[in-house]
Amino acid sequence: MKRGQLETYPVKILLAFTEAVGGNEDLFDWLLKNNYPELAVLSKSLRGGEASNIWLIEHNFPQFAAFDAAIHSDVRALIWLKRHNFIFLIRLADASRGSETAIDWFQKHDLKLFVLLAKKIKSFVDNQVFDVHKRRF
């Protein structure tokens, strides 16, 4: 596993992360206490936490802060991710915005867990009230 590259985390950890994104506080705490604070904090960031984005940047996970911004179509974040070769996160951000092409790519590569994650993120984002005060990437 390579920290900061979402596609390299163990399936069990990604399942916990997916549930934490969905609001499961027990799994958020589990990630935090079991040496995956970057995923716990990313789950909060995806749910609208500005302090979480700051933590991600300060703790050397700027790609996750950029991913959060890319989900909301922040062009600067997408450019940053591409420049730093985080193509997987760009695809996941696209899938999280509902891109059928991106979703099909994950399905074709038998990465169904990421389809589930993208759908969970999209559901949350679609039902979120936009916070004009949230700091963008």
ABEGO torsion letter per residue (X at the ends): XBBGBAAABBAAAAAAAAAAAAGBAAAAAAAAAAGBAAAAAAAAAAAGBAAAAAAAAAAGAAAAAAAAAAAAGBAAAAAAAAAAGBAAAAAAAAAAAGBAAAAAAAAAAGBAAAAAAAAAAAAAAAABBBBAABBBX
